[in-house]
Structures are given as C-alpha cells and as structure tokens.
Amino acid sequence: MRIRIGHSPDADDAFAHWAYAVGRLPPAAARYEFTEVIEDIERLNERALDGELEVTAISLFAYARAAGRYRLLSSGASFGEGYGPVVVARTADGPADLAGTDVAVPGRLTTAALLLRLFAPASRPVEMPFDQILPAVAEGRIPAGVLIHEGQLTYAREGLRLALDLALAWTARTNLPLPLGFNAIRRDLPENVRRDLASLHRAAVRAALENREDALARARPFAKGLDAAEADRFVGMYVNARSLDPGPDGRLAMRTLLDWAAAEGLAPAGVPLDFQEEA
C-alpha cells in the first residue's frame, strides 16, 4: 500500500523522518511503500484541507479546519519551550507597536499567522513563502515579518531586530509550551492501517533520537544558513522527548490555543483533539 508522508524542507522535519529515508523502521513497514512529499508547510496545510496525503505535517491552526479529514498522531509534534516564531523588523529593538503595519506571514493557515493575529490583532498580515520573508524584510520590501524555522536563529546576521517574540508572549499569557506543528493521518484509511502507521511514525521519531548523529547528517543540508552546531541546536529545539508525546501540559496548550482562536472568531469552536490510537 502506498503511503505519502508530507513534511517541510527544514532540518527538524528531515531529522524526524530519517528512518523513513534510510529504511530503519520496524518489520511492519514492509507492508507499505512510503513516499516522502517535501513541501512548504503552508502548501501541506492547503493539501490537508482537501485530504490529499495519507500522513502529513500540519500546523495546529490548519488542523482546526482539517479535523474532519484527519486525526492527530501523538508523535512528531513540534512545541516551543520559551521559543518559537518571532516578528522581526529593520528598526525595532524590543516590543513594537505593529498596528497598521504590513507583516509578512508564512501562510494564512500556519500557527505563526494565528499567533500574530492573537498578539498583534491590528497588524496587517501579508502572505509570503516562509523562506522569502527574511530577505524581504532585510531589503525593505516589507516593514516586518514573522520568522519560522531556521530564521529564528539567524535574523540578527541580516541586521534585523526583534519586534515581537510571539513565543514569549504566549508563555507570559499561559505558562504553557507553545503548540506549533503536528503530524496527522487521514481518517478514511482503514483502522488497522491507521494504527500501524501511528506506531511506525512513533518508531521513526524514536529511531532519529536514538541515532542522533546519523539523523543529523541527513538534516544538515536542510538547515539553511546554520553551521553544524547551530543545526544540532535547532533540531533539538523541535525534536525531543515531547515529540514522542505532547504530555498533559502539551495537550492543555493545544486546547488552550484552539479555544482562544475560536473565541476570537479565527477558528471553529469545539475542534476535537482526536489522537489516533496505535497498534
């Protein structure tokens, strides 16, 4: 059975999917033909709305609209623990008033875009591919931008300054980890297949963590602008013990963010945190 697995072209996703790429999965994987689909997270979010891929990375904000087609996997999640998306500009140096300011966001369905709307509701989001945001701000083509992925570590090298730390704003409000991205599995797959795939995905994440150097070797080419030590640090920020299970506080954080988004009219109300059981 062919299974397409979507993930972003960034170092942490490449690391977490190492076992798929090199065939280091349990014997049950032999029942499936895995194909990696590597695309920008917003493109994966859009495809999830149409239920295109069997397993896919998905922003929590996008899951709120795709929950009718997908269930969440409890493995593979990315949380920020006091870090995460940041808004940067050329002139800011600390919290800035973004009211009326055009701010580039890496897609309308990303959790980063949701956080901007929650913490800077008077700003004006402008959609842009995630890897074009940093140069667009640095070159003055847009006043500010929300950075995800490696840009969170490298923006100062481009002469940019912090305008708003969305992760710290979240921590100050909730004292919870910041739920960003997850993996999801299509609901219309047979139950036994979904259980199999959920177990295999957990095994893949565990294999990457247990074979860190090998998995990092695969991840480094995806670590745009980072040296080896920085790539290691970045991967550790988003693939760690919480990637094996969000934990009670992680689940509470997910519920808190979805409920806040619903209260502001930005997401449907009552979105279930529906996790797929494993084999």
C-alpha positions in Angstrom: 0.0 0.0 0.0 1.4 3.4 -1.0 1.6 5.9 1.8 2.6 9.5 1.1 4.1 11.3 4.0 4.3 15.1 3.8 6.9 17.2 5.7 8.6 20.6 5.4 12.0 21.2 3.9 13.6 22.1 7.2 16.1 20.5 9.4 13.9 19.3 12.2 11.4 17.5 9.9 14.3 16.0 7.9 15.8 14.7 11.1 12.5 13.3 12.4 11.9 11.4 9.1 15.4 10.0 8.8 14.2 6.4 9.5 11.8 6.6 6.5 14.5 7.8 4.2 17.0 5.1 5.2 14.7 2.2 5.8 15.2 2.0 9.6 11.7 1.1 10.5 10.1 -2.0 12.3 9.2 -5.0 10.1 5.6 -3.9 9.8 6.8 -1.1 7.5 7.3 -3.8 4.8 3.5 -3.7 4.2 3.8 -0.2 2.9 5.5 1.8 0.2 6.5 5.1 1.7 7.0 8.2 -0.4 8.2 11.5 1.1 6.5 14.6 -0.1 8.6 17.6 0.9 6.8 20.9 0.6 6.4 24.3 2.3 4.3 23.9 5.4 1.6 26.2 4.0 1.3 24.1 0.9 1.0 21.0 3.1 -1.7 22.8 5.2 -3.7 23.6 2.0 -3.4 20.0 0.8 -4.6 18.8 4.2 -7.8 20.8 3.7 -8.5 18.6 0.7 -7.3 15.4 2.4 -4.7 14.7 -0.3 -1.9 13.0 1.7 -2.2 9.9 3.8 0.1 11.3 6.5 1.2 14.9 6.7 2.8 17.5 8.8 0.2 20.1 9.7 0.1 23.4 11.6 -2.2 23.3 14.6 -4.2 26.2 13.2 -4.7 24.3 9.9 -5.8 21.2 11.9 -8.7 23.2 13.2 -10.1 23.3 9.7 -8.9 19.8 8.6 -10.1 17.8 11.6 -12.9 16.3 9.7 -10.4 14.7 7.4 -7.5 13.9 9.7 -6.7 12.6 13.2 -3.6 13.7 15.0 -0.6 11.5 15.7 0.7 11.8 19.2 4.3 11.5 17.9 6.2 14.0 15.8 4.9 17.2 17.4 6.9 20.4 17.5 6.5 22.6 20.5 8.3 25.8 21.5 9.5 25.8 25.1 10.0 29.5 25.6 11.0 30.0 21.9 9.2 29.9 18.6 8.0 32.3 15.9 9.3 35.9 16.1 8.4 39.1 14.4 11.4 41.0 13.1 12.0 44.4 11.5 14.9 46.5 10.5 14.4 49.2 13.1 12.7 47.6 16.1 14.5 46.7 19.2 12.1 45.1 21.6 8.3 45.1 21.6 6.9 47.2 18.8 3.5 48.7 18.0 2.5 46.8 14.9 -0.9 48.4 14.5 -1.4 49.2 10.8 1.9 47.6 9.9 2.2 45.1 7.0 3.7 41.9 8.4 4.7 39.0 6.2 3.4 35.7 7.5 4.4 32.2 6.2 0.8 31.3 5.1 -2.7 32.1 6.5 -3.0 28.6 7.9 0.2 28.5 9.9 0.2 28.7 13.7 2.6 31.6 13.3 0.0 33.6 11.4 -2.6 32.7 14.1 -0.2 33.9 16.9 0.3 37.2 15.1 -3.4 37.8 14.8 -3.9 37.0 18.5 -1.0 39.1 19.9 -1.0 41.9 17.3 -4.6 42.0 16.0 -4.2 45.5 14.5 -1.3 44.4 12.2 -1.9 43.6 8.5 -0.8 40.1 7.6 0.7 39.6 4.2 1.2 36.0 3.0 4.6 35.1 1.7 6.6 31.9 1.3 8.5 31.3 4.6 11.9 31.4 3.0 11.3 34.7 1.3 10.3 36.6 4.5 13.7 37.3 6.0 15.2 38.7 2.8 12.1 40.7 2.1 12.3 42.5 5.5 16.1 42.9 5.2 15.7 44.5 1.8 13.0 46.8 3.0 10.3 45.3 0.7 8.0 44.9 3.8 8.3 46.5 7.2 8.2 43.4 9.3 7.8 39.6 9.1 7.1 36.5 11.1 10.0 34.1 11.0 9.7 30.3 11.5 12.3 27.5 11.0 15.9 28.5 10.9 15.3 32.2 10.5 14.6 32.4 14.3 18.3 31.9 14.9 19.8 33.9 12.0 17.9 37.1 11.6 20.4 39.2 13.6 23.1 38.4 11.0 20.9 40.2 8.4 20.8 43.3 10.6 17.2 42.6 11.7 15.9 43.3 15.2 13.2 41.7 17.3 9.9 43.4 17.1 7.7 40.9 18.9 8.6 37.5 20.4 5.4 35.6 19.9 6.6 32.6 21.9 7.4 34.6 24.9 4.1 36.4 24.7 2.4 33.0 24.7 4.4 31.9 27.7 3.6 35.1 29.6 -0.1 34.6 29.0 -0.4 30.8 29.6 2.8 29.4 31.2 2.4 26.5 28.8 4.6 25.1 25.9 3.7 26.6 22.5 2.0 24.0 20.2 3.1 24.7 16.7 3.2 21.7 14.2 1.9 18.2 14.3 1.5 15.1 12.2 -1.9 13.8 11.1 -3.3 10.8 9.4 -6.3 10.6 7.1 -9.5 9.4 8.7 -10.7 7.4 5.7 -7.8 4.9 5.9 -8.7 1.5 7.4 -8.4 1.4 11.2 -5.7 -1.3 11.1 -3.6 0.8 8.7 -4.0 3.9 10.8 -2.9 2.0 13.9 0.1 0.6 12.0 1.2 3.9 10.7 0.8 5.7 14.0 3.1 3.1 15.6 5.6 3.3 12.8 5.7 7.0 13.0 6.5 6.9 16.7 9.2 4.3 15.9 10.6 6.7 13.3 10.9 9.6 15.7 12.4 7.4 18.4 14.9 6.0 15.9 16.0 9.5 15.0 16.5 10.4 18.6 18.4 7.2 19.3 20.6 7.6 16.2 21.2 11.3 16.5 24.4 11.7 14.6 23.1 9.7 11.6 19.8 11.6 11.6 21.7 14.9 11.9 23.8 14.1 8.9 20.6 13.9 6.9 19.2 17.1 8.5 22.2 19.4 8.0 21.6 20.0 4.2 18.1 21.3 5.1 19.5 23.7 7.8 19.6 26.8 5.7 22.2 29.3 7.0 23.2 27.2 10.0 26.5 25.7 10.8 26.7 22.1 12.3 26.5 23.2 15.9 23.5 25.5 15.1 21.8 22.8 13.2 22.2 20.5 16.1 20.7 23.1 18.4 17.8 23.9 16.1 16.9 20.2 15.7 17.0 19.8 19.5 14.6 22.7 19.9 11.8 21.0 18.0 12.6 17.2 18.0 12.9 16.0 21.6 11.1 13.9 24.2 7.9 16.0 23.7 8.0 14.8 20.1 7.3 11.3 21.3 4.2 12.5 23.2 2.9 16.1 23.9 2.3 15.2 27.6 -0.6 16.6 29.6 0.6 20.2 29.6 1.2 19.9 25.8 -2.4 18.7 25.3 -3.7 21.5 27.6 -1.7 24.0 25.5 -3.2 22.7 22.3 -6.7 23.0 23.8 -5.9 26.5 25.1 -4.7 27.8 21.8 -7.6 26.3 19.8 -10.2 27.7 22.2 -8.6 31.1 22.2 -8.7 31.2 18.4 -12.3 30.1 18.4 -13.2 32.8 21.0 -11.7 35.4 18.7 -13.6 34.0 15.7 -10.5 32.8 14.0 -11.1 29.0 14.2 -14.1 26.7 14.5 -15.4 26.1 18.0 -15.1 22.7 19.7 -12.4 21.3 17.5 -11.6 17.8 18.9 -8.1 16.9 19.9 -8.6 13.5 18.3 -5.4 11.3 18.6 -5.0 8.2 16.6 -4.5 5.0 18.6 -1.5 2.8 17.8 -1.2 -0.8 17.1 
